[in-house]
Amino acid sequence: MNDFDGDLEGKDRNFVTALARGLELLRCFRKGDLTLTNSDFSERTGLPKATISRLTHTLCELDYLVADSRVGTYRLSAGVLRLGFSRLAAMDMRDRAKNEMHALRVEGPNPFVTVALGEQHRTDVIYLAAECSTEEVTLVVRVGTRLPLFHSAIGKAILAVTPEERCEQIFGFARTEGVEVEREARAAYKLALEEYRANGFCTGYGNWRSDVNGIAVPVFSLSDGRVYGLNVGGPSYRVKIKQLEAVYAEKLMKVAEALSIQQ
């Protein structure tokens, strides 16, 4: 049993270990991975190969993995994509945000800014929508881009308004990555609270990437209680801190307010 299973299963009698392990297998695929073997899955999850074999067989039967029996490898199937795109299609927040995000990008004074909407997943923020600058020198992001939750403006903005109970669960995810990761997560959360209460937005100046400046605000979905993050930023030598705070912060907060009441 890996640390993820043990930490949650021991505390929650309703926790379904088999389901968690199957989902963890799907998460083993990293950028550049086309196929993985049972040995790869075992190494990345810490689960015994006998358990891995049962899980991969089940995921193949459910059409989330496709097996190549000739070489003993597995690849993700269209079933996984169907889950992902169904999730995005169900989120009206992304659709409602598109026009507001486009206006924020094109009507502002800086043609190099990028605007993005994201949601927390474990210790990451995943972009659900993005409005990128059309300039040659810009910050290029896409739907599905991941940012670190604790070290990005958008992640801090989400954390700043996330209920304490939910934050403790997120810190649990950080704990599975290491004690130091959890310590950094708690410190980042404290700073996010202070920054948001003082300014109404959170900042990321070289935290996520040394060459990127950005600010972000939370967006609330009153219909289902979800919290999203909305950010604006770009290359640090083209998008300056003073302009972000003096010009874009107010615009960003107005967009977030408008999206939060459009239910």
Summary of the structure (lengths in Angstrom):
residues: 263
radius of gyration: 20.1
end to end distance: 43.2
largest distance: 60.8
contacts: 830
relative contact order: 0.11
helix: 50%
strand: 19%
